[in-house]
Amino acid sequence: MIHKKLHAIRKRKGLTVKQLSEKTGLSRMTINNAEQGKHDPKHGNVIKILKALDYELRLENTQSTK
């Protein structure tokens, strides 16, 4: 789940929700909701959060090409 990952990365980076909010321009409520899984975060917000956390997201194609 993305919400658990976002929370873990933020904690590992030593940032508070307030600090991440300031870095991303997103509200603290938006970040809290994303981390707690209350709502699926918008793709753009996830990108903002990951960039602010200096985290590279790698997507792998798991579909078979037959």
N, C-alpha and C positions, 0 to 999 in steps of 0.2 A: 504494500500500500504506500502510495506517495506521501500521505500525511505523516506516517511514522518516519519515513526517510528524511523529509524536510526538517522535522523536529530534531532528529539525531544529528544531522549535519550542522544545524544552527548551534546546538549545544556543544558539539565538538569544536566549532570555531570560536566558542566562548562569547557568543553574542546574545543579548537579551532581545525579546520581541520588539521593544522600543527601538533599540539600535538597528535592528533589521528593517523596521518600518522606516526609519530615517534614511537608510541606505537605498531602499527600493522606491520610496514615495508611496508605498501602500499603507493603508491604515493598519493599526495594531489588530483590529477586529478581523480584517481580511487574513492576516497572517495566522492569528489564533484559529480561525475557522479552518484554514488550510491544514494546519498542523494537527488539529483535533478530528479531522475528517467529517466535520459538520456539513460541508459542501465540497463538491469537487471543484478545485480551484481552476480558474480559467487558464488556458495554455499560456497566454501572455504573462500572467502573474507568476506562474511557475518559473518561466524563463527569467523574469526579473529577480525572483528570489534566488535562483541558482547562480545567476551572474553576481549578485551581491555577496553570495557566500563563496564566490570563486570556485564553483564546483562544475566540473564538466560532465554532462550527461551523455552517455553513449547508448545509442539505440541500435540493437542488432536485429537483423532480419531473421526471424525464426521459422519462416515458412519454407517448405520444401519447394524446390524449383524442378519439377519433373516435366 
